[in-house]
């Protein structure tokens, strides 16, 4: 299976020349793959609209499905690049580790991180894929999904965490509603004892949620004495990043 994916990527790389159609023979020579292998992989790519097939010339060219992937890739790259300065600022102001997260299916994944100066940390690293109801920053991502998505998520993914053995569906729905109303999420001990998270949404020029940004610390450092100030700082940084992404909606 991995070999098939590698071969498909190899074929797509060959076809990246703009306004050019390719015959099976051309692709076969360029990739050193047999014509039968190229034909088989192209047939699958055509079904996925990653490649189109001309019934007259029998040649192939890149398909429309790749456009949305390309746009998403450019968008995420811009998002990551723009977030670096904002995360540095957030960590400097709060003295906590700061994170940028995006949704990947039913999971939230870290794509950018800035470390704060504190030695005692709640460990979250790049590539961590954790369910969306685990912690404030990920709950933001869940809160802005459709009602259909949320209901399906609750049925399939809403399972106990290391610190939350008993979960309440109604409480989660109410919490997600509050997050949308306040554009802010705060969690304590969702999946780590004495862990505290504060998250806020990041929107793009279409007013669509593209990520969440926030901090994770401990109850000894984020508590009733400073949580209001910390929350405002997270919200302001989220708004700043949203503005960079072209968001002009109501903050």
C-alpha positions as CSV (number, residue, x, y, z in Angstrom):
1,X,0.0,0.0,0.0
2,X,2.8,2.4,0.9
3,X,4.6,1.6,-2.4
4,X,1.4,2.3,-4.3
5,X,1.1,5.7,-2.6
6,X,4.8,6.5,-3.4
7,X,4.2,5.6,-7.0
8,X,1.1,7.7,-7.3
9,X,3.0,10.7,-5.8
10,X,5.8,10.1,-8.3
11,X,3.3,10.2,-11.2
12,X,1.7,13.4,-9.9
13,X,5.1,15.0,-9.6
14,X,5.8,14.3,-13.2
15,X,2.5,15.8,-14.2
16,X,3.0,19.2,-12.5
17,X,3.9,21.0,-15.7
18,X,1.1,23.6,-16.4
19,X,-1.1,23.1,-19.5
20,X,0.4,19.8,-20.4
21,X,-1.2,16.5,-21.1
22,X,0.7,13.2,-20.7
23,X,0.4,9.9,-22.4
24,X,0.9,6.7,-20.4
25,X,4.2,6.1,-22.3
26,X,5.5,9.5,-21.3
27,X,4.7,9.0,-17.7
28,X,6.1,5.5,-17.8
29,X,9.4,6.7,-19.2
30,X,9.7,9.6,-16.7
31,X,8.9,7.5,-13.6
32,X,10.6,4.2,-14.7
33,X,7.3,2.4,-13.9
34,X,5.7,-0.1,-16.2
35,X,2.9,1.1,-18.5
36,X,0.5,-1.3,-16.8
37,X,1.4,0.1,-13.3
38,X,1.0,3.7,-14.6
39,X,-2.4,2.8,-16.2
40,X,-3.7,1.2,-13.0
41,X,-2.6,4.1,-10.8
42,X,-4.0,6.7,-13.2
43,X,-7.3,4.9,-13.2
44,X,-7.6,5.3,-9.4
45,X,-6.5,9.0,-9.6
46,X,-9.1,9.7,-12.3
47,X,-11.8,8.2,-10.0
48,X,-10.7,10.6,-7.3
49,X,-10.6,13.6,-9.7
50,X,-6.9,14.1,-9.0
51,X,-6.3,13.4,-12.7
52,X,-8.5,13.8,-15.8
53,X,-8.6,11.5,-18.8
54,X,-9.3,12.8,-22.4
55,X,-11.4,10.2,-24.1
56,X,-10.3,11.5,-27.6
57,X,-6.5,11.8,-27.1
58,X,-6.3,9.2,-24.3
59,X,-3.9,11.6,-22.5
60,X,-4.0,12.6,-18.9
61,X,-3.6,15.9,-17.0
62,X,-4.0,17.0,-13.4
63,X,-7.6,17.2,-12.1
64,X,-9.7,19.8,-10.3
65,X,-9.6,18.0,-6.9
66,X,-6.0,19.1,-6.5
67,X,-7.0,22.7,-6.6
68,X,-8.7,22.7,-3.2
69,X,-5.7,20.7,-1.8
70,X,-3.3,23.3,-3.1
71,X,-5.3,26.1,-1.7
72,X,-5.5,24.4,1.7
73,X,-1.8,23.8,1.7
74,X,-1.0,27.4,0.8
75,X,-3.5,28.5,3.5
76,X,-1.9,26.3,6.2
77,X,1.6,27.4,5.3
78,X,0.6,31.1,5.5
79,X,-1.2,30.4,8.8
80,X,1.9,28.7,10.3
81,X,4.2,31.4,9.2
82,X,2.0,34.2,10.4
83,X,1.5,32.4,13.8
84,X,5.2,32.4,14.7
85,X,5.3,36.0,15.8
86,X,1.9,35.8,17.5
87,X,2.8,32.7,19.5
88,X,6.1,34.3,20.6
89,X,4.2,37.3,21.8
90,X,1.6,35.1,23.6
91,X,4.2,33.1,25.4
92,X,6.1,36.3,26.3
93,X,3.0,37.9,27.8
94,X,1.7,34.8,29.6
95,X,5.0,33.0,30.4
96,X,3.3,29.8,29.2
97,X,3.7,27.4,26.3
98,X,1.5,28.6,23.4
99,X,0.0,26.5,20.6
100,X,-1.6,26.7,17.2
101,X,-3.9,23.8,16.4
102,X,-6.0,22.6,13.5
103,X,-8.7,19.9,13.2
104,X,-7.7,16.6,11.5
105,X,-10.9,14.6,11.4
106,X,-12.0,14.0,15.0
107,X,-8.6,15.0,16.3
108,X,-6.8,18.3,17.1
109,X,-3.2,18.5,15.9
110,X,-0.5,20.9,16.8
111,X,1.1,22.6,13.8
112,X,3.0,25.4,15.6
113,X,4.3,25.8,19.1
114,X,6.3,28.3,21.2
115,X,7.8,27.4,24.6
116,X,7.4,29.6,27.6
117,X,10.1,29.9,30.3
118,X,8.6,27.7,32.9
119,X,10.2,24.3,33.5
120,X,7.1,22.6,34.7
121,X,5.1,21.9,31.6
122,X,2.1,20.1,30.2
123,X,3.8,18.2,27.4
124,X,2.2,18.8,24.0
125,X,4.3,18.2,20.9
126,X,4.0,18.6,17.1
127,X,1.9,15.9,15.5
128,X,0.0,15.0,18.7
129,X,-3.5,14.0,17.5
130,X,-5.8,14.0,20.4
131,X,-9.6,14.0,20.5
132,X,-11.4,17.3,20.2
133,X,-13.0,17.2,23.6
134,X,-9.6,17.0,25.3
135,X,-8.8,20.5,26.5
136,X,-9.8,24.1,25.8
137,X,-7.7,24.7,22.6
138,X,-9.2,21.6,20.9
139,X,-12.7,22.3,22.2
140,X,-12.6,25.5,20.2
141,X,-12.1,23.5,17.1
142,X,-15.1,21.3,18.0
143,X,-17.4,24.2,19.0
144,X,-17.4,25.7,15.5
145,X,-18.3,22.5,13.6
146,X,-21.8,21.9,12.3
147,X,-24.5,20.4,14.5
148,X,-24.4,17.3,12.4
149,X,-20.6,16.9,12.9
150,X,-20.9,17.5,16.7
151,X,-23.7,14.9,17.1
152,X,-21.8,12.4,15.1
153,X,-18.6,13.2,17.1
154,X,-20.5,12.6,20.4
155,X,-21.6,9.2,19.1
156,X,-18.2,8.0,17.8
157,X,-15.5,9.9,19.7
158,X,-16.9,11.3,23.0
159,X,-15.1,8.9,25.3
160,X,-13.5,9.1,28.8
161,X,-10.2,10.9,29.2
162,X,-7.5,9.9,31.8
163,X,-9.1,12.4,34.2
164,X,-12.7,12.4,33.1
165,X,-14.1,8.9,33.6
166,X,-17.7,10.1,33.5
167,X,-18.7,12.4,30.7
168,X,-22.0,14.3,30.2
169,X,-23.2,14.9,26.7
170,X,-25.5,17.8,27.7
171,X,-22.7,19.5,29.5
172,X,-20.5,19.3,26.5
173,X,-23.1,20.7,24.2
174,X,-23.7,23.6,26.6
175,X,-20.0,24.2,26.9
176,X,-19.5,24.3,23.1
177,X,-22.4,26.8,22.8
178,X,-20.7,29.0,25.5
179,X,-17.4,28.8,23.6
180,X,-19.0,30.1,20.4
181,X,-20.8,32.9,22.3
182,X,-17.6,34.0,24.1
183,X,-15.1,33.1,21.4
184,X,-13.1,31.6,24.3
185,X,-12.6,28.2,26.0
186,X,-11.2,27.5,29.4
187,X,-10.6,24.0,30.7
188,X,-9.2,22.6,33.9
189,X,-8.1,19.0,34.3
190,X,-9.7,17.8,31.1
191,X,-7.1,15.2,30.5
192,X,-4.2,16.1,32.9
193,X,-4.6,16.6,36.6
194,X,-4.0,20.3,37.5
195,X,-3.6,21.2,33.8
196,X,-5.3,24.4,32.6
197,X,-5.9,25.4,29.0
198,X,-7.2,28.6,27.5
199,X,-8.1,28.7,23.8
200,X,-9.6,31.0,21.2
201,X,-10.6,30.7,17.6
202,X,-8.7,31.9,14.5
203,X,-10.8,32.9,11.4
204,X,-9.8,33.6,7.8
205,X,-11.1,36.2,5.3
206,X,-14.3,34.1,4.7
207,X,-15.0,34.2,8.4
208,X,-14.4,30.5,8.5
209,X,-12.6,28.9,11.5
210,X,-9.1,27.8,10.4
211,X,-7.4,27.1,13.7
212,X,-7.3,27.7,17.4
213,X,-4.6,29.3,19.5
214,X,-4.0,29.2,23.2
215,X,-1.9,28.3,26.2
216,X,-1.5,25.4,28.5
217,X,-0.2,25.6,32.0
218,X,-0.9,24.4,35.5
219,X,-3.3,25.5,38.2
220,X,-0.4,26.9,40.3
221,X,0.3,29.4,37.5
222,X,-3.1,29.9,35.9
223,X,-5.8,30.5,38.5
224,X,-8.5,32.8,39.7
225,X,-5.9,35.5,40.4
226,X,-4.9,35.9,36.8
227,X,-7.2,33.8,34.5
228,X,-9.2,36.8,33.4
229,X,-6.0,38.6,32.3
230,X,-4.6,35.5,30.7
231,X,-7.9,34.9,28.8
232,X,-7.9,38.4,27.5
233,X,-4.4,38.0,26.2
234,X,-5.2,34.8,24.4
235,X,-8.3,36.4,22.9
236,X,-6.3,39.4,21.7
237,X,-3.6,37.3,20.1
238,X,-6.3,35.2,18.4
239,X,-7.9,38.3,17.0
240,X,-4.5,39.6,15.8
241,X,-3.8,36.4,13.9
242,X,-7.3,36.4,12.5
243,X,-6.8,39.9,11.2
244,X,-3.5,38.7,9.5
245,X,-5.5,36.0,7.8
246,X,-7.9,38.6,6.4
247,X,-10.8,38.3,8.9
248,X,-12.9,41.4,9.0
249,X,-15.8,40.2,11.0
250,X,-16.9,41.2,14.4
251,X,-14.3,40.4,17.0
